Amino acid sequence: MMGTVIQKITHWRPSERLQFRMISTDHDWGSCVESLEDDFRLEKCNHGTWITRTTSIRATGWFPRLKEIGFYFGLKRVHRYV
């Protein structure tokens, strides 16, 4: 599935944190998403850098919690790939 997600950086602290939110997307699922935010936190450790990624998504329309569960598993696939 190819497509574009336009995101805006909302917080940037080099070597520590990157946070952004989705502005728009041309993916089919875009109309089901009220908000999508990612937060990357970087922490230096003995063997390099530990990166923690947190994704928050809020679905719209009918059965939003069920959609959010579906998005959770779909995003996990993408995160593992990245």
Secondary structure as UniProt FT lines:
FT   STRAND          5..13
FT   TURN            14..16
FT   STRAND          17..25
FT   HELIX           28..32
FT   STRAND          33..45
FT   TURN            46..47
FT   STRAND          48..59
FT   HELIX           64..81
//
